[in-house]
Amino acid sequence: LTSTGVELLASTMLGPVELGGDATLQTVDLTDPTAGVTNQPENLPEVFGSVHAAVPLPLQVRGFAEMRHTGKQYCISPSTGEDVELKAGTIVNANVARSWPLRSGGGLVRNLEASVAVDNIGDAALYDQCGLPRPGRLMRFQMKVY
């Protein structure tokens, strides 16, 4: 397995708004020198990354949105042993959260946070392996005490 590439990360604050992202660009080759065969490696897209934003909303709520992109990648067909291309795709995630202080000063528990999130809002079908999709749309309701 030979892989060369670059990973880029960025993050900034524009007033109360946080913006950020990451990108990985790579070239990956999988060669069996004894057989003289080169295959596309599984689970290693040549392009993937994300962009996100976190913004304050009314009533002390914080909003977060993210787009995650995975470029085309390959899997090996269990029936033929051939490389099969898995299409590129992008998923969008979002959540809103609010925290409340429970008490000031010391103590083990100081805050309560409630959040509502939706992962893969568009219910995009992305595959990492032949016939095995990533999870579809997921709604989460969470209470966190810390």
C-alpha positions in Angstrom: 0.0 0.0 0.0 1.5 3.3 -1.1 -0.2 6.6 -0.1 0.8 10.2 -0.7 -1.2 13.2 -0.1 -1.9 16.3 1.9 -4.3 17.1 4.7 -5.6 20.7 5.2 -7.3 22.1 8.3 -8.7 25.5 8.9 -10.7 27.2 11.6 -11.5 30.8 12.4 -13.9 33.0 14.4 -15.8 35.8 12.8 -17.2 37.6 15.8 -19.4 35.0 17.5 -19.5 32.7 14.4 -17.0 29.8 14.2 -16.1 28.5 10.7 -13.9 25.6 9.9 -13.2 22.7 7.7 -10.8 20.0 6.6 -9.8 18.3 3.4 -7.7 15.3 2.5 -6.3 14.8 -1.0 -4.4 11.6 -1.5 -3.3 9.1 -4.1 -3.4 5.5 -2.9 -2.1 2.4 -4.8 -2.4 -1.2 -3.6 0.1 -3.5 -5.5 0.9 -7.2 -5.0 4.5 -7.3 -6.2 4.5 -11.1 -6.4 1.5 -11.3 -8.7 2.1 -8.0 -10.5 -1.5 -6.9 -9.8 -2.6 -3.4 -8.8 -6.0 -2.9 -7.2 -7.8 0.0 -5.9 -7.7 -0.2 -2.1 -10.9 -0.4 -0.2 -12.2 2.4 2.1 -9.6 4.9 0.9 -11.2 7.7 -1.1 -8.8 10.1 -2.8 -10.8 13.1 -1.7 -12.7 13.7 1.5 -13.4 16.5 3.9 -15.9 18.8 5.6 -16.9 22.3 6.3 -18.8 23.5 9.4 -20.3 26.6 11.0 -21.4 27.2 14.6 -23.6 30.2 15.3 -25.3 31.7 18.3 -29.1 31.8 18.0 -31.8 33.5 20.0 -32.5 32.4 23.6 -28.9 31.4 24.2 -29.2 28.5 21.8 -26.1 27.5 19.7 -26.6 26.1 16.2 -24.1 23.9 14.3 -24.2 22.7 10.7 -21.8 20.5 8.8 -21.3 19.1 5.3 -19.1 16.0 5.0 -18.0 14.9 1.5 -16.5 11.5 0.6 -15.1 11.1 -2.9 -15.4 8.0 -5.0 -13.8 4.9 -3.5 -13.7 1.3 -4.3 -14.6 -2.1 -2.9 -13.8 -5.6 -4.0 -16.9 -7.5 -5.1 -17.3 -10.7 -3.1 -18.7 -12.5 -6.1 -16.2 -11.5 -8.8 -13.1 -10.3 -6.9 -13.1 -7.2 -9.2 -12.8 -3.5 -8.1 -16.3 -1.9 -7.9 -16.5 1.9 -7.8 -18.6 3.4 -5.0 -20.0 6.8 -5.9 -19.0 10.0 -4.1 -21.5 11.8 -1.9 -22.1 14.5 0.6 -24.1 14.4 3.8 -25.4 17.3 5.9 -25.6 17.2 9.7 -27.1 19.9 12.0 -27.8 20.4 15.7 -29.0 23.0 18.1 -28.0 23.0 21.8 -28.5 25.1 24.9 -26.7 24.9 28.3 -28.0 26.0 31.7 -25.7 26.5 34.7 -27.0 24.3 37.6 -25.1 26.0 40.4 -22.2 28.3 40.8 -19.0 27.4 42.6 -17.6 23.9 43.2 -19.3 20.6 42.9 -19.3 17.7 40.6 -22.2 18.8 38.4 -22.3 22.3 37.1 -24.2 22.4 33.8 -27.1 20.8 32.0 -27.1 20.8 28.2 -30.0 19.8 25.9 -29.5 19.2 22.2 -31.4 18.1 19.2 -29.5 16.8 16.2 -30.1 15.4 12.7 -27.3 13.5 11.0 -27.5 12.8 7.2 -30.5 15.2 6.8 -30.9 14.3 3.1 -30.8 10.5 3.9 -28.0 10.1 1.3 -26.9 6.5 0.6 -23.2 6.4 0.9 -21.2 3.1 0.8 -17.9 2.2 2.4 -18.0 -1.4 1.3 -19.9 -3.4 -1.3 -23.5 -3.6 -0.2 -23.0 -2.0 3.2 -24.3 1.6 3.4 -23.4 4.0 6.1 -26.3 4.9 8.4 -29.2 6.9 6.9 -31.0 9.8 8.6 -30.6 9.8 12.3 -32.4 12.1 14.8 -30.9 12.5 18.3 -32.3 14.1 21.4 -29.6 14.4 24.1 -29.4 15.6 27.7 -25.9 16.0 29.1 -25.0 16.8 32.8 -21.5 17.8 33.4 
